[in-house]
Amino acid sequence: MIRRTAALVLLLAGVAWAHFPIATPAELFLTKGKTTRVTWAYGHPYEVEQAPAAKPLRARLFPPQGEPAALSALALPGKPARWAFDVTPTQRGDHLLLIEGAPLAHGQDQVFDFSKLVLPVSGVERGWDRAAGAPLEIVPLTRPYGLPDQVTLRAQVLRAGKPLAGAIVQLERRNDAAPKQLPHPAFITRSEKTDAQGVFSASLTGPCWWILAVEAPTGEKSPQGGQVVQRATLWLHVGQPRGE
């Protein structure tokens, strides 16, 4: 989906451009038994704009071992509408958080989001490269945390568990503050294409959060007469966090 709005007011008025789901934790590295909050919003990460977010359909936390746990969405105060999930890991090792967004209208199309975060817990590297089993998913082939600045990251796109070849993956950084002047849209949202095995690579700079996003139509018609589209996103942080 090609996106850019002239003003955020279009979003607030109900015109659903292809703004991204924004899912980021309060801490990069979690501790076993300690609760960390993950926020869920929608908007333009680069421009630091937000639009109202509908309550997610479902959220699950996949531990390194055992069955996933369901998480409840908590409404955050203020506007635009945002949500949060409190994550309390009971194991050491890499946890996967998968959030399924409510249907999002984009013209005549209907978009279903599957957003993923890899949450490292208590310094044990175990399980960051596994799939959570979403219908459409980005699986990192480079460890998605502790990433140095200007890293080259590799990942694979899976659809129904199989590599998705020829898919366009969008990449966009999340700024801490809105830029005084926006560059050409080509410098805001970058694109990579998956190979025959669904694999792509991308060079990322920091320190900041990055979103990786890919879309695929399901072949079904939307209630508005367009297409039903699945979108998978993966959020990750590049570079040493400021102040650390």
C-alpha beads as a LAMMPS data file, in Angstrom:
LAMMPS data file: protein, C-alpha beads

244 atoms
243 bonds

1 atom types
1 bond types

-500.0 500.0 xlo xhi
-500.0 500.0 ylo yhi
-500.0 500.0 zlo zhi

Masses

1 110.0

Atoms # bond

1 1 1 0.000 0.000 0.000
2 1 1 1.409 3.388 -0.986
3 1 1 0.796 5.854 1.789
4 1 1 1.364 9.430 2.847
5 1 1 -1.247 11.866 4.056
6 1 1 -1.306 15.592 3.619
7 1 1 -2.447 15.921 7.235
8 1 1 -3.335 13.668 10.136
9 1 1 -6.820 15.165 10.142
10 1 1 -7.650 12.823 7.256
11 1 1 -7.025 9.864 9.511
12 1 1 -9.060 11.309 12.327
13 1 1 -11.901 11.945 9.910
14 1 1 -12.040 8.242 9.152
15 1 1 -10.060 8.051 5.912
16 1 1 -7.966 4.936 6.573
17 1 1 -4.622 5.307 4.850
18 1 1 -2.031 2.607 5.289
19 1 1 -0.800 3.766 8.646
20 1 1 1.065 1.142 10.645
21 1 1 0.338 -0.597 13.929
22 1 1 2.850 0.578 16.537
23 1 1 3.762 -2.018 19.181
24 1 1 6.683 -1.207 21.473
25 1 1 7.668 -2.324 25.007
26 1 1 8.672 0.000 27.842
27 1 1 11.923 -1.980 28.198
28 1 1 14.137 -3.635 25.591
29 1 1 15.284 -6.443 27.885
30 1 1 12.759 -8.065 30.210
31 1 1 13.293 -9.806 33.529
32 1 1 11.662 -13.049 34.616
33 1 1 8.822 -12.307 37.045
34 1 1 8.818 -8.544 36.362
35 1 1 5.929 -6.906 34.499
36 1 1 6.671 -4.781 31.427
37 1 1 4.032 -2.820 29.521
38 1 1 3.709 -3.003 25.742
39 1 1 1.713 -0.244 24.051
40 1 1 -0.405 -0.679 20.920
41 1 1 -1.294 2.243 18.688
42 1 1 -1.740 3.177 15.028
43 1 1 -0.109 5.959 13.090
44 1 1 2.882 7.114 11.061
45 1 1 6.078 6.218 12.951
46 1 1 8.368 8.513 10.963
47 1 1 6.164 11.603 11.306
48 1 1 5.254 10.762 14.934
49 1 1 1.541 10.940 14.132
50 1 1 -1.108 8.754 15.737
51 1 1 -4.678 7.842 14.854
52 1 1 -7.327 6.087 16.967
53 1 1 -6.663 2.376 17.437
54 1 1 -9.505 -0.117 17.725
55 1 1 -9.239 -2.717 20.468
56 1 1 -7.084 -5.627 19.230
57 1 1 -8.910 -8.882 18.577
58 1 1 -6.382 -11.023 20.433
59 1 1 -2.903 -11.035 21.951
60 1 1 -0.819 -14.058 22.917
61 1 1 2.544 -14.443 24.599
62 1 1 4.571 -17.444 23.416
63 1 1 7.193 -18.557 25.982
64 1 1 10.291 -20.533 24.949
65 1 1 8.582 -23.677 26.239
66 1 1 4.929 -24.527 26.772
67 1 1 1.643 -23.118 25.553
68 1 1 0.969 -19.442 24.744
69 1 1 -0.830 -17.272 27.283
70 1 1 -3.673 -14.913 26.375
71 1 1 -3.193 -11.263 27.328
72 1 1 -5.919 -8.716 28.030
73 1 1 -5.955 -5.359 26.251
74 1 1 -6.002 -2.373 28.606
75 1 1 -7.395 0.952 27.373
76 1 1 -4.974 3.828 27.944
77 1 1 -6.256 7.277 28.956
78 1 1 -6.280 10.182 26.542
79 1 1 -6.778 10.534 22.811
80 1 1 -6.291 9.147 20.242
81 1 1 -7.319 5.718 21.536
82 1 1 -4.403 3.444 22.456
83 1 1 -4.080 0.098 24.187
84 1 1 -1.572 -1.730 26.349
85 1 1 -0.628 -5.254 27.387
86 1 1 1.139 -6.116 30.627
87 1 1 3.692 -8.872 30.067
88 1 1 5.028 -10.868 33.026
89 1 1 7.352 -13.624 31.755
90 1 1 7.639 -16.715 33.906
91 1 1 10.574 -18.218 31.994
92 1 1 13.981 -17.084 30.877
93 1 1 14.576 -16.945 27.130
94 1 1 13.009 -15.268 24.113
95 1 1 9.254 -14.707 24.216
96 1 1 7.108 -13.879 21.163
97 1 1 4.237 -11.434 21.532
98 1 1 1.670 -11.703 18.739
99 1 1 -1.070 -9.070 18.548
100 1 1 -3.968 -9.462 16.115
101 1 1 -5.540 -6.143 15.144
102 1 1 -9.198 -5.458 14.475
103 1 1 -10.150 -5.126 10.779
104 1 1 -8.891 -1.845 9.336
105 1 1 -10.625 -0.209 6.367
106 1 1 -8.398 0.992 3.546
107 1 1 -10.559 2.261 0.744
108 1 1 -12.603 -0.768 -0.296
109 1 1 -10.082 -3.177 1.206
110 1 1 -10.082 -4.673 4.688
111 1 1 -6.726 -5.178 6.440
112 1 1 -6.006 -7.636 9.267
113 1 1 -2.795 -6.964 11.188
114 1 1 -0.560 -9.570 12.823
115 1 1 2.095 -7.687 14.790
116 1 1 5.023 -9.441 16.438
117 1 1 7.637 -8.507 19.012
118 1 1 10.534 -10.659 20.174
119 1 1 11.016 -10.040 23.897
120 1 1 14.322 -11.275 25.388
121 1 1 14.065 -12.293 29.049
122 1 1 16.817 -12.548 31.684
123 1 1 19.741 -12.813 29.299
124 1 1 19.011 -16.272 27.849
125 1 1 19.133 -16.415 24.036
126 1 1 16.622 -19.093 23.121
127 1 1 13.881 -19.081 20.501
128 1 1 14.114 -15.705 18.758
129 1 1 14.158 -17.389 15.318
130 1 1 10.946 -19.407 15.640
131 1 1 7.552 -18.682 14.119
132 1 1 4.459 -17.925 16.185
133 1 1 2.166 -19.523 13.603
134 1 1 0.382 -16.395 12.342
135 1 1 -1.259 -16.655 8.876
136 1 1 1.344 -14.155 7.636
137 1 1 4.545 -13.638 9.588
138 1 1 8.041 -12.155 9.473
139 1 1 10.592 -14.485 11.092
140 1 1 13.994 -12.948 11.877
141 1 1 17.116 -14.756 10.671
142 1 1 19.319 -12.210 12.451
143 1 1 18.829 -11.985 16.214
144 1 1 16.344 -9.089 16.498
145 1 1 17.754 -7.491 19.651
146 1 1 21.144 -6.203 20.703
147 1 1 21.484 -4.906 17.158
148 1 1 24.388 -2.523 16.468
149 1 1 23.917 0.672 14.511
150 1 1 23.949 0.196 10.705
151 1 1 23.195 -3.508 11.057
152 1 1 22.257 -5.633 8.050
153 1 1 19.276 -7.688 9.135
154 1 1 17.941 -10.817 7.427
155 1 1 14.428 -12.201 7.826
156 1 1 11.980 -14.551 6.133
157 1 1 8.330 -14.007 5.253
158 1 1 6.043 -16.992 5.819
159 1 1 2.468 -17.373 4.646
160 1 1 0.601 -20.327 6.133
161 1 1 3.998 -21.568 7.283
162 1 1 5.568 -21.535 3.816
163 1 1 8.050 -19.048 2.301
164 1 1 6.403 -16.183 0.422
165 1 1 8.459 -15.299 -2.655
166 1 1 8.353 -11.928 -4.389
167 1 1 6.709 -10.089 -1.502
168 1 1 7.390 -6.392 -0.935
169 1 1 8.525 -5.617 2.607
170 1 1 8.206 -2.031 3.836
171 1 1 10.631 -0.582 6.380
172 1 1 10.195 2.601 8.380
173 1 1 11.925 4.057 11.434
174 1 1 10.101 5.537 14.397
175 1 1 11.350 8.994 15.290
176 1 1 11.339 10.375 18.828
177 1 1 10.062 13.730 17.578
178 1 1 8.375 14.895 14.411
179 1 1 10.898 16.142 11.807
180 1 1 10.721 19.856 11.080
181 1 1 10.724 19.080 7.365
182 1 1 9.763 15.799 5.751
183 1 1 11.943 14.293 3.028
184 1 1 10.580 12.769 -0.164
185 1 1 8.294 9.789 0.719
186 1 1 10.838 7.419 -0.859
187 1 1 13.195 8.242 2.020
188 1 1 10.510 7.689 4.663
189 1 1 9.268 4.209 3.775
190 1 1 11.798 1.886 2.158
191 1 1 11.067 -1.364 0.333
192 1 1 12.789 -4.731 -0.011
193 1 1 11.688 -7.787 -1.997
194 1 1 11.791 -11.392 -0.813
195 1 1 13.671 -14.015 -2.828
196 1 1 12.461 -17.494 -3.815
197 1 1 12.777 -18.633 -0.183
198 1 1 10.906 -15.650 1.183
199 1 1 14.140 -14.150 2.536
200 1 1 15.117 -10.468 2.439
201 1 1 17.836 -8.307 3.981
202 1 1 17.898 -4.661 5.020
203 1 1 20.409 -2.211 6.470
204 1 1 19.047 -0.279 9.457
205 1 1 20.399 2.674 11.393
206 1 1 19.705 3.749 14.964
207 1 1 19.288 4.330 17.768
208 1 1 15.561 3.904 17.172
209 1 1 12.729 1.456 16.645
210 1 1 12.065 0.071 13.161
211 1 1 8.973 -1.553 11.721
212 1 1 9.116 -4.242 9.031
213 1 1 5.783 -4.809 7.288
214 1 1 4.505 -7.060 4.513
215 1 1 1.041 -7.487 3.004
216 1 1 -0.677 -10.301 1.118
217 1 1 -4.258 -10.540 -0.216
218 1 1 -6.234 -13.582 0.917
219 1 1 -8.301 -13.903 -2.273
220 1 1 -11.474 -13.091 -0.337
221 1 1 -13.706 -10.086 -0.940
222 1 1 -14.139 -7.445 1.717
223 1 1 -17.595 -6.249 2.807
224 1 1 -16.926 -3.071 0.804
225 1 1 -16.269 -5.050 -2.386
226 1 1 -12.485 -4.829 -2.290
227 1 1 -9.956 -7.355 -1.030
228 1 1 -9.258 -8.860 2.356
229 1 1 -5.569 -8.261 3.059
230 1 1 -3.322 -9.708 5.750
231 1 1 -0.426 -7.617 7.022
232 1 1 2.435 -8.911 9.165
233 1 1 4.695 -6.540 11.066
234 1 1 7.811 -7.006 13.169
235 1 1 9.106 -4.289 15.481
236 1 1 12.751 -4.196 16.560
237 1 1 15.216 -1.742 18.082
238 1 1 18.540 -0.838 16.467
239 1 1 21.463 0.714 18.318
240 1 1 22.205 1.417 21.949
241 1 1 19.210 3.116 23.612
242 1 1 19.833 6.751 24.474
243 1 1 20.888 7.251 28.067
244 1 1 22.334 3.724 28.435

Bonds

1 1 1 2
2 1 2 3
3 1 3 4
4 1 4 5
5 1 5 6
6 1 6 7
7 1 7 8
8 1 8 9
9 1 9 10
10 1 10 11
11 1 11 12
12 1 12 13
13 1 13 14
14 1 14 15
15 1 15 16
16 1 16 17
17 1 17 18
18 1 18 19
19 1 19 20
20 1 20 21
21 1 21 22
22 1 22 23
23 1 23 24
24 1 24 25
25 1 25 26
26 1 26 27
27 1 27 28
28 1 28 29
29 1 29 30
30 1 30 31
31 1 31 32
32 1 32 33
33 1 33 34
34 1 34 35
35 1 35 36
36 1 36 37
37 1 37 38
38 1 38 39
39 1 39 40
40 1 40 41
41 1 41 42
42 1 42 43
43 1 43 44
44 1 44 45
45 1 45 46
46 1 46 47
47 1 47 48
48 1 48 49
49 1 49 50
50 1 50 51
51 1 51 52
52 1 52 53
53 1 53 54
54 1 54 55
55 1 55 56
56 1 56 57
57 1 57 58
58 1 58 59
59 1 59 60
60 1 60 61
61 1 61 62
62 1 62 63
63 1 63 64
64 1 64 65
65 1 65 66
66 1 66 67
67 1 67 68
68 1 68 69
69 1 69 70
70 1 70 71
71 1 71 72
72 1 72 73
73 1 73 74
74 1 74 75
75 1 75 76
76 1 76 77
77 1 77 78
78 1 78 79
79 1 79 80
80 1 80 81
81 1 81 82
82 1 82 83
83 1 83 84
84 1 84 85
85 1 85 86
86 1 86 87
87 1 87 88
88 1 88 89
89 1 89 90
90 1 90 91
91 1 91 92
92 1 92 93
93 1 93 94
94 1 94 95
95 1 95 96
96 1 96 97
97 1 97 98
98 1 98 99
99 1 99 100
100 1 100 101
101 1 101 102
102 1 102 103
103 1 103 104
104 1 104 105
105 1 105 106
106 1 106 107
107 1 107 108
108 1 108 109
109 1 109 110
110 1 110 111
111 1 111 112
112 1 112 113
113 1 113 114
114 1 114 115
115 1 115 116
116 1 116 117
117 1 117 118
118 1 118 119
119 1 119 120
120 1 120 121
121 1 121 122
122 1 122 123
123 1 123 124
124 1 124 125
125 1 125 126
126 1 126 127
127 1 127 128
128 1 128 129
129 1 129 130
130 1 130 131
131 1 131 132
132 1 132 133
133 1 133 134
134 1 134 135
135 1 135 136
136 1 136 137
137 1 137 138
138 1 138 139
139 1 139 140
140 1 140 141
141 1 141 142
142 1 142 143
143 1 143 144
144 1 144 145
145 1 145 146
146 1 146 147
147 1 147 148
148 1 148 149
149 1 149 150
150 1 150 151
151 1 151 152
152 1 152 153
153 1 153 154
154 1 154 155
155 1 155 156
156 1 156 157
157 1 157 158
158 1 158 159
159 1 159 160
160 1 160 161
161 1 161 162
162 1 162 163
163 1 163 164
164 1 164 165
165 1 165 166
166 1 166 167
167 1 167 168
168 1 168 169
169 1 169 170
170 1 170 171
171 1 171 172
172 1 172 173
173 1 173 174
174 1 174 175
175 1 175 176
176 1 176 177
177 1 177 178
178 1 178 179
179 1 179 180
180 1 180 181
181 1 181 182
182 1 182 183
183 1 183 184
184 1 184 185
185 1 185 186
186 1 186 187
187 1 187 188
188 1 188 189
189 1 189 190
190 1 190 191
191 1 191 192
192 1 192 193
193 1 193 194
194 1 194 195
195 1 195 196
196 1 196 197
197 1 197 198
198 1 198 199
199 1 199 200
200 1 200 201
201 1 201 202
202 1 202 203
203 1 203 204
204 1 204 205
205 1 205 206
206 1 206 207
207 1 207 208
208 1 208 209
209 1 209 210
210 1 210 211
211 1 211 212
212 1 212 213
213 1 213 214
214 1 214 215
215 1 215 216
216 1 216 217
217 1 217 218
218 1 218 219
219 1 219 220
220 1 220 221
221 1 221 222
222 1 222 223
223 1 223 224
224 1 224 225
225 1 225 226
226 1 226 227
227 1 227 228
228 1 228 229
229 1 229 230
230 1 230 231
231 1 231 232
232 1 232 233
233 1 233 234
234 1 234 235
235 1 235 236
236 1 236 237
237 1 237 238
238 1 238 239
239 1 239 240
240 1 240 241
241 1 241 242
242 1 242 243
243 1 243 244
